[in-house]
Amino acid sequence: APRRAPPIPLQATGIAPGGLVPCGATGSCHRGQRCCRAQGGSWGCCPFAQGSCCSDGRHCCPAGSRCTAGGWGCSPQ
């Protein structure tokens, strides 16, 4: 079986001016990050622009991989 990498925790969104990626109505992530829907309806920032958001609302995986069921790891796509 391919080795699973651990998922990356989402980072908090900032309330920041231009040049950033807007998330929802109020949050934003830095350029090169991706917005992920976090727990409680808020947003988090994945440090990979092409990353995939995990359904647990707490983690994301690098480009080319996806979260396993339950969000406990990243498996190659």
Secondary structure, DSSP 8 states (H G I E B T S, - for coil): ----B--EE-EE-B---SSSEEETTTEEE-TT-EEEE-GGG-EEEES-TT-EE-TTSSEEE-TTEEE-GGGS-EEE-
